[in-house]
């Protein structure tokens, strides 16, 4: 089943992971001061701030700007939330539901110590603060490699668990590693999702395959301006996002040992 975007164009959706000052060898942690600068820059862009699911519906699709967070790290609550509340900026968080309340054990660890995920209490607080909570599945496995039963479990159970705790309907899914297929999208729609988000930018004609611009520690103001389209050079940012996404394939292989491929 295909759900077309209302005007055929994609919104501008940014993806962050960790916010803070903890040490790691990777590039997914954006320091809080830089993140605050990013939020100020976005405020000055004149674009409408929307939650992810709202950014791909209605009449705001052409100008909507959504700030999202993948994986559901505790730093979203401790570091990002205060900066966004102070500026009136809404957000969407996609937690790995099976890791809620625990330490990061599903990813390849590039930090000297494990990174903590959001607790259920913090997720409830985020919901009460106006943030949208979507699903990043139960265990962050490559959905395209799973058999029908495992795929349904990842999509449906994660959705229900969030809804049971927050009392809010979950309509958005972020595909782990940005990987999806027609079968994955169809199953997501059957599970009750109305929009799906990938990890790479681009224009899609379906709300179940919406591209996003990932933001990393190496991205300063000029990079962010290119991502949101107020400065020329989006092609460079698209290439950077693609290269980094491909480098994540090592984690994909580690996480999906024993998983069933599409047949």
Buried (B, 14 or more C-beta within 10 A) or exposed (E): EEBEBBEEEBBBBBBBBBBBEBEBEBBBBBBBEBBBBBBEBBEEBEBBBBBBBBBBBEEBBBBBBBBBBBBBBBBBBBBBBEBBBEEEBBBBBBBBBBBBBBEBEBBEBEBEEEBBBBBBEBBBBBBEEEBBBBBBBBBBBBBBBBEEEBBBBBBBBBBBBBBEBBEBEBBBBBBBBBBBBBBBBEBBBEBBBBBBBBBBBBEBEBBBBBBBBBBBBEBEEEBBBBBBBBBEEBEEBBEBBBEBBEEBEEBBEEBBEEBEEEE
